[in-house]
Amino acid sequence: MADLATLIARRDALEGQMAAGVLTVEHDGKRVTYRNMAEMEAALSRLNRAIASASGTARVYTVRISTTKGL
């Protein structure tokens, strides 16, 4: 896994290209071409999760289930 600074740089590059409407992102001499914006948004979501995990601020989800017999 990449370090936190690299993940943030990749996220910033991806966000910049998304804002410009460009489907090709280049970072550190590597080029990635996405098929559509949905694929870019999925990659951005993965990067944000990796950044949260690397920085120790990962989200904790709690699911509460409540049931009743319907009486």
mmCIF file of the N, C-alpha and C atoms, coordinates in Angstrom:
data_MODEL
# 
_entry.id   MODEL 
# 
loop_
_atom_site.group_PDB 
_atom_site.id 
_atom_site.type_symbol 
_atom_site.label_atom_id 
_atom_site.label_alt_id 
_atom_site.label_comp_id 
_atom_site.label_asym_id 
_atom_site.label_entity_id 
_atom_site.label_seq_id 
_atom_site.pdbx_PDB_ins_code 
_atom_site.Cartn_x 
_atom_site.Cartn_y 
_atom_site.Cartn_z 
_atom_site.occupancy 
_atom_site.B_iso_or_equiv 
_atom_site.pdbx_formal_charge 
_atom_site.auth_seq_id 
_atom_site.auth_comp_id 
_atom_site.auth_asym_id 
_atom_site.auth_atom_id 
_atom_site.pdbx_PDB_model_num 
ATOM 1   N N  . MET A 1 1  ? 0.841   -1.177 0.000   1.00 0.00 ? 1  MET A N  1 
ATOM 2   C CA . MET A 1 1  ? 0.000   0.000  0.000   1.00 0.00 ? 1  MET A CA 1 
ATOM 3   C C  . MET A 1 1  ? 0.889   1.245  0.000   1.00 0.00 ? 1  MET A C  1 
ATOM 4   N N  . ALA A 1 2  ? 0.443   2.247  -0.679  1.00 0.00 ? 2  ALA A N  1 
ATOM 5   C CA . ALA A 1 2  ? 1.192   3.504  -0.773  1.00 0.00 ? 2  ALA A CA 1 
ATOM 6   C C  . ALA A 1 2  ? 1.088   4.286  0.539   1.00 0.00 ? 2  ALA A C  1 
ATOM 7   N N  . ASP A 1 3  ? 2.019   5.182  0.743   1.00 0.00 ? 3  ASP A N  1 
ATOM 8   C CA . ASP A 1 3  ? 1.982   5.996  1.952   1.00 0.00 ? 3  ASP A CA 1 
ATOM 9   C C  . ASP A 1 3  ? 0.906   7.075  1.822   1.00 0.00 ? 3  ASP A C  1 
ATOM 10  N N  . LEU A 1 4  ? 0.620   7.728  2.927   1.00 0.00 ? 4  LEU A N  1 
ATOM 11  C CA . LEU A 1 4  ? -0.469  8.696  2.994   1.00 0.00 ? 4  LEU A CA 1 
ATOM 12  C C  . LEU A 1 4  ? -0.271  9.852  2.015   1.00 0.00 ? 4  LEU A C  1 
ATOM 13  N N  . ALA A 1 5  ? 0.940   10.375 1.906   1.00 0.00 ? 5  ALA A N  1 
ATOM 14  C CA . ALA A 1 5  ? 1.193   11.504 1.004   1.00 0.00 ? 5  ALA A CA 1 
ATOM 15  C C  . ALA A 1 5  ? 0.934   11.123 -0.459  1.00 0.00 ? 5  ALA A C  1 
ATOM 16  N N  . THR A 1 6  ? 1.317   9.909  -0.836  1.00 0.00 ? 6  THR A N  1 
ATOM 17  C CA . THR A 1 6  ? 1.091   9.446  -2.205  1.00 0.00 ? 6  THR A CA 1 
ATOM 18  C C  . THR A 1 6  ? -0.396  9.279  -2.480  1.00 0.00 ? 6  THR A C  1 
ATOM 19  N N  . LEU A 1 7  ? -1.121  8.719  -1.531  1.00 0.00 ? 7  LEU A N  1 
ATOM 20  C CA . LEU A 1 7  ? -2.566  8.546  -1.698  1.00 0.00 ? 7  LEU A CA 1 
ATOM 21  C C  . LEU A 1 7  ? -3.270  9.890  -1.859  1.00 0.00 ? 7  LEU A C  1 
ATOM 22  N N  . ILE A 1 8  ? -2.860  10.866 -1.060  1.00 0.00 ? 8  ILE A N  1 
ATOM 23  C CA . ILE A 1 8  ? -3.469  12.200 -1.146  1.00 0.00 ? 8  ILE A CA 1 
ATOM 24  C C  . ILE A 1 8  ? -3.140  12.846 -2.485  1.00 0.00 ? 8  ILE A C  1 
ATOM 25  N N  . ALA A 1 9  ? -1.917  12.691 -2.959  1.00 0.00 ? 9  ALA A N  1 
ATOM 26  C CA . ALA A 1 9  ? -1.537  13.255 -4.260  1.00 0.00 ? 9  ALA A CA 1 
ATOM 27  C C  . ALA A 1 9  ? -2.339  12.609 -5.383  1.00 0.00 ? 9  ALA A C  1 
ATOM 28  N N  . ARG A 1 10 ? -2.534  11.297 -5.298  1.00 0.00 ? 10 ARG A N  1 
ATOM 29  C CA . ARG A 1 10 ? -3.345  10.610 -6.322  1.00 0.00 ? 10 ARG A CA 1 
ATOM 30  C C  . ARG A 1 10 ? -4.781  11.097 -6.295  1.00 0.00 ? 10 ARG A C  1 
ATOM 31  N N  . ARG A 1 11 ? -5.336  11.263 -5.083  1.00 0.00 ? 11 ARG A N  1 
ATOM 32  C CA . ARG A 1 11 ? -6.709  11.751 -4.965  1.00 0.00 ? 11 ARG A CA 1 
ATOM 33  C C  . ARG A 1 11 ? -6.844  13.154 -5.545  1.00 0.00 ? 11 ARG A C  1 
ATOM 34  N N  . ASP A 1 12 ? -5.890  14.014 -5.236  1.00 0.00 ? 12 ASP A N  1 
ATOM 35  C CA . ASP A 1 12 ? -5.938  15.384 -5.739  1.00 0.00 ? 12 ASP A CA 1 
ATOM 36  C C  . ASP A 1 12 ? -5.862  15.416 -7.264  1.00 0.00 ? 12 ASP A C  1 
ATOM 37  N N  . ALA A 1 13 ? -5.000  14.575 -7.840  1.00 0.00 ? 13 ALA A N  1 
ATOM 38  C CA . ALA A 1 13 ? -4.886  14.508 -9.302  1.00 0.00 ? 13 ALA A CA 1 
ATOM 39  C C  . ALA A 1 13 ? -6.192  14.021 -9.910  1.00 0.00 ? 13 ALA A C  1 
ATOM 40  N N  . LEU A 1 14 ? -6.799  13.010 -9.303  1.00 0.00 ? 14 LEU A N  1 
ATOM 41  C CA . LEU A 1 14 ? -8.054  12.463 -9.810  1.00 0.00 ? 14 LEU A CA 1 
ATOM 42  C C  . LEU A 1 14 ? -9.176  13.484 -9.709  1.00 0.00 ? 14 LEU A C  1 
ATOM 43  N N  . GLU A 1 15 ? -9.268  14.176 -8.578  1.00 0.00 ? 15 GLU A N  1 
ATOM 44  C CA . GLU A 1 15 ? -10.305 15.193 -8.412  1.00 0.00 ? 15 GLU A CA 1 
ATOM 45  C C  . GLU A 1 15 ? -10.137 16.327 -9.416  1.00 0.00 ? 15 GLU A C  1 
ATOM 46  N N  . GLY A 1 16 ? -8.897  16.726 -9.670  1.00 0.00 ? 16 GLY A N  1 
ATOM 47  C CA . GLY A 1 16 ? -8.646  17.787 -10.640 1.00 0.00 ? 16 GLY A CA 1 
ATOM 48  C C  . GLY A 1 16 ? -9.090  17.402 -12.038 1.00 0.00 ? 16 GLY A C  1 
ATOM 49  N N  . GLN A 1 17 ? -8.807  16.179 -12.439 1.00 0.00 ? 17 GLN A N  1 
ATOM 50  C CA . GLN A 1 17 ? -9.211  15.723 -13.764 1.00 0.00 ? 17 GLN A CA 1 
ATOM 51  C C  . GLN A 1 17 ? -10.719 15.547 -13.849 1.00 0.00 ? 17 GLN A C  1 
ATOM 52  N N  . MET A 1 18 ? -11.344 15.103 -12.778 1.00 0.00 ? 18 MET A N  1 
ATOM 53  C CA . MET A 1 18 ? -12.799 14.965 -12.771 1.00 0.00 ? 18 MET A CA 1 
ATOM 54  C C  . MET A 1 18 ? -13.461 16.326 -12.923 1.00 0.00 ? 18 MET A C  1 
ATOM 55  N N  . ALA A 1 19 ? -12.934 17.329 -12.234 1.00 0.00 ? 19 ALA A N  1 
ATOM 56  C CA . ALA A 1 19 ? -13.491 18.677 -12.326 1.00 0.00 ? 19 ALA A CA 1 
ATOM 57  C C  . ALA A 1 19 ? -13.334 19.240 -13.727 1.00 0.00 ? 19 ALA A C  1 
ATOM 58  N N  . ALA A 1 20 ? -12.266 18.856 -14.402 1.00 0.00 ? 20 ALA A N  1 
ATOM 59  C CA . ALA A 1 20 ? -12.029 19.329 -15.767 1.00 0.00 ? 20 ALA A CA 1 
ATOM 60  C C  . ALA A 1 20 ? -12.794 18.500 -16.800 1.00 0.00 ? 20 ALA A C  1 
ATOM 61  N N  . GLY A 1 21 ? -13.375 17.375 -16.369 1.00 0.00 ? 21 GLY A N  1 
ATOM 62  C CA . GLY A 1 21 ? -14.119 16.530 -17.291 1.00 0.00 ? 21 GLY A CA 1 
ATOM 63  C C  . GLY A 1 21 ? -13.234 15.648 -18.158 1.00 0.00 ? 21 GLY A C  1 
ATOM 64  N N  . VAL A 1 22 ? -12.016 15.400 -17.714 1.00 0.00 ? 22 VAL A N  1 
ATOM 65  C CA . VAL A 1 22 ? -11.054 14.608 -18.478 1.00 0.00 ? 22 VAL A CA 1 
ATOM 66  C C  . VAL A 1 22 ? -11.031 13.188 -17.899 1.00 0.00 ? 22 VAL A C  1 
ATOM 67  N N  . LEU A 1 23 ? -11.002 12.184 -18.756 1.00 0.00 ? 23 LEU A N  1 
ATOM 68  C CA . LEU A 1 23 ? -11.030 10.799 -18.305 1.00 0.00 ? 23 LEU A CA 1 
ATOM 69  C C  . LEU A 1 23 ? -9.641  10.178 -18.156 1.00 0.00 ? 23 LEU A C  1 
ATOM 70  N N  . THR A 1 24 ? -8.590  10.932 -18.436 1.00 0.00 ? 24 THR A N  1 
ATOM 71  C CA . THR A 1 24 ? -7.229  10.431 -18.318 1.00 0.00 ? 24 THR A CA 1 
ATOM 72  C C  . THR A 1 24 ? -6.505  11.160 -17.189 1.00 0.00 ? 24 THR A C  1 
ATOM 73  N N  . VAL A 1 25 ? -5.904  10.384 -16.293 1.00 0.00 ? 25 VAL A N  1 
ATOM 74  C CA . VAL A 1 25 ? -5.178  10.948 -15.158 1.00 0.00 ? 25 VAL A CA 1 
ATOM 75  C C  . VAL A 1 25 ? -3.737  10.473 -15.242 1.00 0.00 ? 25 VAL A C  1 
ATOM 76  N N  . GLU A 1 26 ? -2.792  11.414 -15.046 1.00 0.00 ? 26 GLU A N  1 
ATOM 77  C CA . GLU A 1 26 ? -1.376  11.055 -15.044 1.00 0.00 ? 26 GLU A CA 1 
ATOM 78  C C  . GLU A 1 26 ? -0.771  11.487 -13.718 1.00 0.00 ? 26 GLU A C  1 
ATOM 79  N N  . HIS A 1 27 ? -0.046  10.552 -13.075 1.00 0.00 ? 27 HIS A N  1 
ATOM 80  C CA . HIS A 1 27 ? 0.589   10.839 -11.799 1.00 0.00 ? 27 HIS A CA 1 
ATOM 81  C C  . HIS A 1 27 ? 1.864   10.025 -11.711 1.00 0.00 ? 27 HIS A C  1 
ATOM 82  N N  . ASP A 1 28 ? 2.963   10.665 -11.412 1.00 0.00 ? 28 ASP A N  1 
ATOM 83  C CA . ASP A 1 28 ? 4.280   10.005 -11.299 1.00 0.00 ? 28 ASP A CA 1 
ATOM 84  C C  . ASP A 1 28 ? 4.657   9.229  -12.556 1.00 0.00 ? 28 ASP A C  1 
ATOM 85  N N  . GLY A 1 29 ? 4.350   9.787  -13.700 1.00 0.00 ? 29 GLY A N  1 
ATOM 86  C CA . GLY A 1 29 ? 4.714   9.156  -14.964 1.00 0.00 ? 29 GLY A CA 1 
ATOM 87  C C  . GLY A 1 29 ? 3.827   8.000  -15.377 1.00 0.00 ? 29 GLY A C  1 
ATOM 88  N N  . LYS A 1 30 ? 2.788   7.722  -14.603 1.00 0.00 ? 30 LYS A N  1 
ATOM 89  C CA . LYS A 1 30 ? 1.848   6.657  -14.937 1.00 0.00 ? 30 LYS A CA 1 
ATOM 90  C C  . LYS A 1 30 ? 0.541   7.277  -15.397 1.00 0.00 ? 30 LYS A C  1 
ATOM 91  N N  . ARG A 1 31 ? -0.036  6.687  -16.436 1.00 0.00 ? 31 ARG A N  1 
ATOM 92  C CA . ARG A 1 31 ? -1.265  7.223  -17.005 1.00 0.00 ? 31 ARG A CA 1 
ATOM 93  C C  . ARG A 1 31 ? -2.378  6.194  -16.891 1.00 0.00 ? 31 ARG A C  1 
ATOM 94  N N  . VAL A 1 32 ? -3.544  6.648  -16.437 1.00 0.00 ? 32 VAL A N  1 
ATOM 95  C CA . VAL A 1 32 ? -4.722  5.801  -16.325 1.00 0.00 ? 32 VAL A CA 1 
ATOM 96  C C  . VAL A 1 32 ? -5.846  6.475  -17.094 1.00 0.00 ? 32 VAL A C  1 
ATOM 97  N N  . THR A 1 33 ? -6.499  5.712  -17.949 1.00 0.00 ? 33 THR A N  1 
ATOM 98  C CA . THR A 1 33 ? -7.648  6.224  -18.691 1.00 0.00 ? 33 THR A CA 1 
ATOM 99  C C  . THR A 1 33 ? -8.891  5.482  -18.220 1.00 0.00 ? 33 THR A C  1 
ATOM 100 N N  . TYR A 1 34 ? -9.861  6.227  -17.720 1.00 0.00 ? 34 TYR A N  1 
ATOM 101 C CA . TYR A 1 34 ? -11.109 5.650  -17.236 1.00 0.00 ? 34 TYR A CA 1 
ATOM 102 C C  . TYR A 1 34 ? -12.134 5.643  -18.362 1.00 0.00 ? 34 TYR A C  1 
ATOM 103 N N  . ARG A 1 35 ? -13.086 4.727  -18.285 1.00 0.00 ? 35 ARG A N  1 
ATOM 104 C CA . ARG A 1 35 ? -14.113 4.621  -19.327 1.00 0.00 ? 35 ARG A CA 1 
ATOM 105 C C  . ARG A 1 35 ? -15.206 5.670  -19.173 1.00 0.00 ? 35 ARG A C  1 
ATOM 106 N N  . ASN A 1 36 ? -15.533 5.996  -17.918 1.00 0.00 ? 36 ASN A N  1 
ATOM 107 C CA . ASN A 1 36 ? -16.601 6.970  -17.679 1.00 0.00 ? 36 ASN A CA 1 
ATOM 108 C C  . ASN A 1 36 ? -16.427 7.585  -16.292 1.00 0.00 ? 36 ASN A C  1 
ATOM 109 N N  . MET A 1 37 ? -17.268 8.548  -15.985 1.00 0.00 ? 37 MET A N  1 
ATOM 110 C CA . MET A 1 37 ? -17.170 9.243  -14.700 1.00 0.00 ? 37 MET A CA 1 
ATOM 111 C C  . MET A 1 37 ? -17.528 8.327  -13.529 1.00 0.00 ? 37 MET A C  1 
ATOM 112 N N  . ALA A 1 38 ? -18.411 7.378  -13.745 1.00 0.00 ? 38 ALA A N  1 
ATOM 113 C CA . ALA A 1 38 ? -18.776 6.452  -12.667 1.00 0.00 ? 38 ALA A CA 1 
ATOM 114 C C  . ALA A 1 38 ? -17.556 5.645  -12.223 1.00 0.00 ? 38 ALA A C  1 
ATOM 115 N N  . GLU A 1 39 ? -16.742 5.241  -13.171 1.00 0.00 ? 39 GLU A N  1 
ATOM 116 C CA . GLU A 1 39 ? -15.520 4.507  -12.847 1.00 0.00 ? 39 GLU A CA 1 
ATOM 117 C C  . GLU A 1 39 ? -14.546 5.407  -12.081 1.00 0.00 ? 39 GLU A C  1 
ATOM 118 N N  . MET A 1 40 ? -14.482 6.679  -12.445 1.00 0.00 ? 40 MET A N  1 
ATOM 119 C CA . MET A 1 40 ? -13.618 7.630  -11.740 1.00 0.00 ? 40 MET A CA 1 
ATOM 120 C C  . MET A 1 40 ? -14.125 7.851  -10.315 1.00 0.00 ? 40 MET A C  1 
ATOM 121 N N  . GLU A 1 41 ? -15.452 7.949  -10.152 1.00 0.00 ? 41 GLU A N  1 
ATOM 122 C CA . GLU A 1 41 ? -16.021 8.143  -8.822  1.00 0.00 ? 41 GLU A CA 1 
ATOM 123 C C  . GLU A 1 41 ? -15.761 6.935  -7.933  1.00 0.00 ? 41 GLU A C  1 
ATOM 124 N N  . ALA A 1 42 ? -15.800 5.730  -8.503  1.00 0.00 ? 42 ALA A N  1 
ATOM 125 C CA . ALA A 1 42 ? -15.495 4.525  -7.736  1.00 0.00 ? 42 ALA A CA 1 
ATOM 126 C C  . ALA A 1 42 ? -14.032 4.541  -7.291  1.00 0.00 ? 42 ALA A C  1 
ATOM 127 N N  . ALA A 1 43 ? -13.139 4.960  -8.182  1.00 0.00 ? 43 ALA A N  1 
ATOM 128 C CA . ALA A 1 43 ? -11.719 5.044  -7.837  1.00 0.00 ? 43 ALA A CA 1 
ATOM 129 C C  . ALA A 1 43 ? -11.498 6.094  -6.750  1.00 0.00 ? 43 ALA A C  1 
ATOM 130 N N  . LEU A 1 44 ? -12.195 7.210  -6.842  1.00 0.00 ? 44 LEU A N  1 
ATOM 131 C CA . LEU A 1 44 ? -12.086 8.264  -5.835  1.00 0.00 ? 44 LEU A CA 1 
ATOM 132 C C  . LEU A 1 44 ? -12.572 7.753  -4.481  1.00 0.00 ? 44 LEU A C  1 
ATOM 133 N N  . SER A 1 45 ? -13.647 7.000  -4.485  1.00 0.00 ? 45 SER A N  1 
ATOM 134 C CA . SER A 1 45 ? -14.167 6.429  -3.242  1.00 0.00 ? 45 SER A CA 1 
ATOM 135 C C  . SER A 1 45 ? -13.159 5.470  -2.621  1.00 0.00 ? 45 SER A C  1 
ATOM 136 N N  . ARG A 1 46 ? -12.516 4.634  -3.445  1.00 0.00 ? 46 ARG A N  1 
ATOM 137 C CA . ARG A 1 46 ? -11.494 3.710  -2.932  1.00 0.00 ? 46 ARG A CA 1 
ATOM 138 C C  . ARG A 1 46 ? -10.306 4.473  -2.362  1.00 0.00 ? 46 ARG A C  1 
ATOM 139 N N  . LEU A 1 47 ? -9.904  5.548  -3.042  1.00 0.00 ? 47 LEU A N  1 
ATOM 140 C CA . LEU A 1 47 ? -8.793  6.353  -2.535  1.00 0.00 ? 47 LEU A CA 1 
ATOM 141 C C  . LEU A 1 47 ? -9.151  7.004  -1.202  1.00 0.00 ? 47 LEU A C  1 
ATOM 142 N N  . ASN A 1 48 ? -10.369 7.528  -1.091  1.00 0.00 ? 48 ASN A N  1 
ATOM 143 C CA . ASN A 1 48 ? -10.783 8.158  0.160   1.00 0.00 ? 48 ASN A CA 1 
ATOM 144 C C  . ASN A 1 48 ? -10.812 7.150  1.300   1.00 0.00 ? 48 ASN A C  1 
ATOM 145 N N  . ARG A 1 49 ? -11.256 5.910  1.031   1.00 0.00 ? 49 ARG A N  1 
ATOM 146 C CA . ARG A 1 49 ? -11.247 4.878  2.066   1.00 0.00 ? 49 ARG A CA 1 
ATOM 147 C C  . ARG A 1 49 ? -9.819  4.515  2.455   1.00 0.00 ? 49 ARG A C  1 
ATOM 148 N N  . ALA A 1 50 ? -8.928  4.428  1.478   1.00 0.00 ? 50 ALA A N  1 
ATOM 149 C CA . ALA A 1 50 ? -7.526  4.097  1.772   1.00 0.00 ? 50 ALA A CA 1 
ATOM 150 C C  . ALA A 1 50 ? -6.868  5.204  2.585   1.00 0.00 ? 50 ALA A C  1 
ATOM 151 N N  . ILE A 1 51 ? -7.191  6.462  2.266   1.00 0.00 ? 51 ILE A N  1 
ATOM 152 C CA . ILE A 1 51 ? -6.645  7.598  3.015   1.00 0.00 ? 51 ILE A CA 1 
ATOM 153 C C  . ILE A 1 51 ? -7.157  7.572  4.456   1.00 0.00 ? 51 ILE A C  1 
ATOM 154 N N  . ALA A 1 52 ? -8.444  7.308  4.621   1.00 0.00 ? 52 ALA A N  1 
ATOM 155 C CA . ALA A 1 52 ? -9.007  7.245  5.970   1.00 0.00 ? 52 ALA A CA 1 
ATOM 156 C C  . ALA A 1 52 ? -8.368  6.115  6.762   1.00 0.00 ? 52 ALA A C  1 
ATOM 157 N N  . SER A 1 53 ? -8.138  4.999  6.122   1.00 0.00 ? 53 SER A N  1 
ATOM 158 C CA . SER A 1 53 ? -7.515  3.859  6.795   1.00 0.00 ? 53 SER A CA 1 
ATOM 159 C C  . SER A 1 53 ? -6.065  4.163  7.166   1.00 0.00 ? 53 SER A C  1 
ATOM 160 N N  . ALA A 1 54 ? -5.325  4.783  6.247   1.00 0.00 ? 54 ALA A N  1 
ATOM 161 C CA . ALA A 1 54 ? -3.914  5.092  6.491   1.00 0.00 ? 54 ALA A CA 1 
ATOM 162 C C  . ALA A 1 54 ? -3.735  6.166  7.552   1.00 0.00 ? 54 ALA A C  1 
ATOM 163 N N  . SER A 1 55 ? -4.704  7.069  7.656   1.00 0.00 ? 55 SER A N  1 
ATOM 164 C CA . SER A 1 55 ? -4.575  8.142  8.634   1.00 0.00 ? 55 SER A CA 1 
ATOM 165 C C  . SER A 1 55 ? -5.216  7.796  9.973   1.00 0.00 ? 55 SER A C  1 
ATOM 166 N N  . GLY A 1 56 ? -5.837  6.622  10.041  1.00 0.00 ? 56 GLY A N  1 
ATOM 167 C CA . GLY A 1 56 ? -6.431  6.189  11.294  1.00 0.00 ? 56 GLY A CA 1 
ATOM 168 C C  . GLY A 1 56 ? -7.789  6.779  11.564  1.00 0.00 ? 56 GLY A C  1 
ATOM 169 N N  . THR A 1 57 ? -8.444  7.319  10.552  1.00 0.00 ? 57 THR A N  1 
ATOM 170 C CA . THR A 1 57 ? -9.763  7.922  10.736  1.00 0.00 ? 57 THR A CA 1 
ATOM 171 C C  . THR A 1 57 ? -10.830 7.157  9.972   1.00 0.00 ? 57 THR A C  1 
ATOM 172 N N  . ALA A 1 58 ? -10.668 5.858  9.864   1.00 0.00 ? 58 ALA A N  1 
ATOM 173 C CA . ALA A 1 58 ? -11.644 5.043  9.141   1.00 0.00 ? 58 ALA A CA 1 
ATOM 174 C C  . ALA A 1 58 ? -12.995 5.112  9.850   1.00 0.00 ? 58 ALA A C  1 
ATOM 175 N N  . ARG A 1 59 ? -14.054 5.087  9.089   1.00 0.00 ? 59 ARG A N  1 
ATOM 176 C CA . ARG A 1 59 ? -15.396 5.144  9.660   1.00 0.00 ? 59 ARG A CA 1 
ATOM 177 C C  . ARG A 1 59 ? -15.732 3.826  10.330  1.00 0.00 ? 59 ARG A C  1 
ATOM 178 N N  . VAL A 1 60 ? -16.469 3.940  11.415  1.00 0.00 ? 60 VAL A N  1 
ATOM 179 C CA . VAL A 1 60 ? -16.975 2.763  12.102  1.00 0.00 ? 60 VAL A CA 1 
ATOM 180 C C  . VAL A 1 60 ? -18.486 2.785  11.936  1.00 0.00 ? 60 VAL A C  1 
ATOM 181 N N  . TYR A 1 61 ? -19.009 1.723  11.376  1.00 0.00 ? 61 TYR A N  1 
ATOM 182 C CA . TYR A 1 61 ? -20.439 1.645  11.133  1.00 0.00 ? 61 TYR A CA 1 
ATOM 183 C C  . TYR A 1 61 ? -21.097 0.786  12.197  1.00 0.00 ? 61 TYR A C  1 
ATOM 184 N N  . THR A 1 62 ? -22.264 1.216  12.660  1.00 0.00 ? 62 THR A N  1 
ATOM 185 C CA . THR A 1 62 ? -23.045 0.459  13.616  1.00 0.00 ? 62 THR A CA 1 
ATOM 186 C C  . THR A 1 62 ? -24.409 0.208  13.003  1.00 0.00 ? 62 THR A C  1 
ATOM 187 N N  . VAL A 1 63 ? -24.839 -1.029 13.039  1.00 0.00 ? 63 VAL A N  1 
ATOM 188 C CA . VAL A 1 63 ? -26.148 -1.388 12.525  1.00 0.00 ? 63 VAL A CA 1 
ATOM 189 C C  . VAL A 1 63 ? -26.985 -1.856 13.705  1.00 0.00 ? 63 VAL A C  1 
ATOM 190 N N  . ARG A 1 64 ? -28.125 -1.235 13.872  1.00 0.00 ? 64 ARG A N  1 
ATOM 191 C CA . ARG A 1 64 ? -29.029 -1.637 14.945  1.00 0.00 ? 64 ARG A CA 1 
ATOM 192 C C  . ARG A 1 64 ? -30.278 -2.218 14.313  1.00 0.00 ? 64 ARG A C  1 
ATOM 193 N N  . ILE A 1 65 ? -30.656 -3.363 14.815  1.00 0.00 ? 65 ILE A N  1 
ATOM 194 C CA . ILE A 1 65 ? -31.832 -4.054 14.289  1.00 0.00 ? 65 ILE A CA 1 
ATOM 195 C C  . ILE A 1 65 ? -32.867 -4.117 15.393  1.00 0.00 ? 65 ILE A C  1 
ATOM 196 N N  . SER A 1 66 ? -34.061 -3.710 15.043  1.00 0.00 ? 66 SER A N  1 
ATOM 197 C CA . SER A 1 66 ? -35.165 -3.755 16.001  1.00 0.00 ? 66 SER A CA 1 
ATOM 198 C C  . SER A 1 66 ? -36.280 -4.568 15.380  1.00 0.00 ? 66 SER A C  1 
ATOM 199 N N  . THR A 1 67 ? -36.780 -5.514 16.134  1.00 0.00 ? 67 THR A N  1 
ATOM 200 C CA . THR A 1 67 ? -37.864 -6.362 15.621  1.00 0.00 ? 67 THR A CA 1 
ATOM 201 C C  . THR A 1 67 ? -39.049 -6.335 16.570  1.00 0.00 ? 67 THR A C  1 
ATOM 202 N N  . THR A 1 68 ? -40.179 -6.703 16.056  1.00 0.00 ? 68 THR A N  1 
ATOM 203 C CA . THR A 1 68 ? -41.386 -6.780 16.862  1.00 0.00 ? 68 THR A CA 1 
ATOM 204 C C  . THR A 1 68 ? -42.239 -7.925 16.330  1.00 0.00 ? 68 THR A C  1 
ATOM 205 N N  . LYS A 1 69 ? -43.096 -8.447 17.167  1.00 0.00 ? 69 LYS A N  1 
ATOM 206 C CA . LYS A 1 69 ? -43.980 -9.524 16.729  1.00 0.00 ? 69 LYS A CA 1 
ATOM 207 C C  . LYS A 1 69 ? -45.210 -8.955 16.011  1.00 0.00 ? 69 LYS A C  1 
ATOM 208 N N  . GLY A 1 70 ? -45.341 -7.663 15.993  1.00 0.00 ? 70 GLY A N  1 
ATOM 209 C CA . GLY A 1 70 ? -46.460 -7.038 15.306  1.00 0.00 ? 70 GLY A CA 1 
ATOM 210 C C  . GLY A 1 70 ? -47.747 -7.066 16.095  1.00 0.00 ? 70 GLY A C  1 
ATOM 211 N N  . LEU A 1 71 ? -47.656 -7.238 17.398  1.00 0.00 ? 71 LEU A N  1 
ATOM 212 C CA . LEU A 1 71 ? -48.870 -7.251 18.227  1.00 0.00 ? 71 LEU A CA 1 
ATOM 213 C C  . LEU A 1 71 ? -49.221 -5.903 18.723  1.00 0.00 ? 71 LEU A C  1 
# 
